[in-house]
Amino acid sequence: MATSAPSPQTPGTDGDSTVTPVRALGQAAREVWYRSPLYSLSLRGRPPSAFLAVAPDPWPGDAARAEALLAGKLAIAGRSAALAPDPWHRPGADPAWLAGLHSFDWLRDLRDHGGTDGARLAMRCVEDWMASNTRWSPIGWRDDVLATRVVNWIRHYDFLAAEAPSDFTGRFVDSLARQRRHLERRLGAGIVGARGLAALKAATVVDAAFVRGDQNRERRLARTISRLAAALPRIVLPDGTIADRSPQAQVQALRDLIDIRAVLVSAERPAPAALQDAIDRAAPMLRFLRHGDGGLALFNGSDAGDPTAIDLVLARSGNGARAPLDAPQGGFVRLAAGQALVVADAGTPPGKGMDLETHAGTLSVEFSVGSERVFGNCGAYAGLTDDWRYMMRFTAAHATAIIADTNSSELILGGGLEYPASNVQAMRAEQDGATWLEASHDGYRSLFGVTHRRRLWLAADGGDLRGEDNLVGVDGKPIKPTASGRKFAIRFHLHPDVKASLAQSGASALLRLPSGQGWKVRASGATMTLAESVWLGDGQRTRRTAQIALVGGLGPEGAKVKWAFTKVEG
């Protein structure tokens, strides 16, 4: 990512936070214990008496990455680095690259496109990992990385064993058993949301692989399946939204659910009813969170993703139900008419442990027409530096209102929220083919005594989107005296393929989509400006773009801004 790329307006420190001292102290204490020789000894145990390779990995590999791997380089999240020497603990290595390396997600690339040389390289890398990672490390043994790795190892066992020495299986199973013991302790610590599902998937896969001929392990697998069934209603909400409220987590979680189903079928174990029910709810919700180009809406740490890969996940779900009209538990709202689509984040941020990727983007809106995106949020992707990933969580990086450059939810550096926007209300209605949304949040209550109320209206033909943003006193009271005169901005981050020009009067703007279709933007109650912004939906790079910002100052009674995006005929 080019560090010189323009960024959204940076919020002040009022709305930001660092990791809390208590949380940092607890994390440091755990790491001291995990690093100790005693902890490493505690992971030893009686090795499993049998091993069963269950449900080979069905997801396609990448030919270009396989070619690079055979040439000695691994490309992850837009970064490429050599596999040797000792890549596992390389000083100064990018954390996202290291996490991708340790996860072994790239085994499928070598399996599908590497041939015999690929199998030999894969086996050597697994052997090298087992020899170099007997002790805990912060990235290699991180919950999500470990969970992904053990699943990939087991589901690629036949591929690995084809070129392995005779004693490989014993060492392989022993390493898996050690990692499973650590995973069990981490599950006991209460991993939640999509990460909790990934950990339960890993536990299911390992237990199914170890179960043959061992009654104790048979009981362990049964307990894992029961634990999974009990956890699913908390992970997949009644409307199908994954509790993390991230479109990217929605894709991965649905894929994990599909994989768990396949593993249980392969192991000849009945799947709990809650598993199929979760799949049948999550698949339509994934369709809900897609734009007309097939990509994802850019909420809470998501990039647009690969439409082909998303199509494959949906196809393998076996559920063809259409996207629902509403997501009352997940808090997303969808307005669709003609070729126009609006997706809005009108929900309360998720709870602790599920908010690691959550953005301060409450009441943000994305708008697309057919396969063309018009405006939305800036987005994020895994390969960002920590500073950029943090900055993309700011309210200013979203298509919503911001007061005094302050985030509507207080962000914790490194992930999570300290004081999230609460009391988020939303109501969707339809009349004569047109669709309405009325929503509000009080994330600015404590600092400014302000409630943000947003009204949206989409015409029946999709050619007219109108909005009204009200920044008013809480419960009808005046805003705080210290808030009067503060600046506010209502932002619309344009897709980089949209060309924008501001009228000389400054009262309107003209947008030109790649197809040539034109849209006029008008506003009252604020000054319209055209400024630089960024778009990260590609998932690999930061692209320069523009944003329309409606800027003004709060009066004693707050502010009211009306705006409209209207299709230009002809």
C-alpha positions, 0 to 999 in steps of 0.5 A: 500500500502506498503510504502517500495515498490520501486519507480521510480526515483524521479524528481527534483524540477525543474519540480514540483509545489505546489498549486498556491497562487491565487488558494489556496486563492480562495478555502479557501474563498469559504470554509469559506462561505460554512461552515458558518451558513448563507450558510446553511440557504441559502440552504433552500427552498420550498420542492418539492410537489412530488417525483418519484423514477426513473430508479432503479440502474442496476449495480451489487453489491459486495457480499464480501463488503456486508458481511463486511458491515453487520459486521460493516466495509466498505472496500474502495480502499484497506482500511477497517474501522468501520462504527461506531461511527460517521464515517462521520467526523472521525478525521484522517480517510483516505480521499479516504475511507471517500469519498467512505463512503459519496458517498453511492456507497455501497448501491448496495452491501447491496441491492443485497446481504444484504437482510432485514438486509442490507435494515435496515442498509442502511436506518439507514446510510442514516438517520444518514447522514441526521442528521449529515451533514446538514452543508457543509464539504469538503469531504461529499459535494465535487462535485463528492461525492455529485453527486454520493450520490444523484444519489445513494439515488434516484435510491435506494429509493424503497430499502431504503423505505422498512424499513423506518419510515413513516416520512422518505420520507419528510426528505429524499426529503428535504435533496435531495433538499438542496443538489440539490441547492448546486449542482446548484451553483457548476454547475454555477461555471463551473465544466468541463469534466467527473466531470461536466458530473457526476454533470449534471447526478445528476442534471438530476436524482434529477430534474426528481425525483421532476418533477411530478405535478410541472410546475416550476420543469418541466421547471427546468428539461427541462433546465437541459436537454438543459444544458446537450445537450450543454455540451456533445460536450465539454465532449465527443470529436468528436473521442469519447475520454472523454476530461479528457483523462483518460481511467478510466474517459472513463469508468465512463463517458460512464456509466454516459451517459447510466444512464442518458439515462435510467433516461430520459426513466423512466421519460418519457422525450425525450433524446436529440440527443446529448446523444445517439450520445455521447454514440455511440462515447464513446463506441468504444473509450473505446474499443480503450483504452483496452489491450488484457487482457480486462483491461485499458491502464494506462494513467492519473490516471487509473488502469486496472479496472475490465474487467467484469465490463467494458464488462457490461458497453459496453454491456449496451451502445448498441453500438457494433462498433469496436475500431477506428484506431485513436483518433485525438482529444483525442490524443491517437494512437493505433498500432495493428498487429498479437497479439501485441498492442501498445497504445501511449499517443500522445496528448496535456494534457487537459485544466484546471479543466479536468487535476486533474488526468493528468500525465506528461506522454506525448509520453508514450507507453504501449505494450501488446501481446495477454492477456499479458502485456509487458511494460507500465506506472506504473499506479495509483488508488484511494486508494493511499496516496497523496504522492504516487499519486503525485509521480505516475504522474511524467514522470519517472513513464511512458514509455517515455523519461525524462531529468535531472529527470524533468517532461515534464509537471509541476505538481501541488501538489493536482492535475492539471498542471501548464505548460503542454507539448504543441505543441504535434504532431503525425502522424500515417501511415501504409505500407505493413501491418506494422504501423508507428507513428511519434510524438513529444512534446516540454515540455522541451523547456523552461528549456533545449531547447529540443524537444522530437521526438519519432518514433515507428514501429510495424511489420505486424506480431506483432513480432517486435516493434522498436523505436527511441527517439531523444532529439534535439534542438527546431526548429533545434537550438542547445540545451541550453548550460546548458542542455549539459551533462544532464542525460536522461533516456528512461524507460520501466516499465515491468509488474510484471509477466514479468521476465527480465534478462540483458545480461552480455554485457549489450547491450541487455535483455531477457524478459520471459512472463508468457506464456513462450514466449520470447522477446529480447530487444536491444538498441543503443545510451544509456546504458541499465540498469535493475532497480526496479519499481512498478506497480499499475494496480491492483487497490488495491495494489502496486506490485514490478516489474522491469524497463528497462532504457536506460540511457545517457547524452545529447551532444551539439546536443542532443541524439539519441537512437534506441531500439527494442523489438523482439519476440524470436522464439522457 
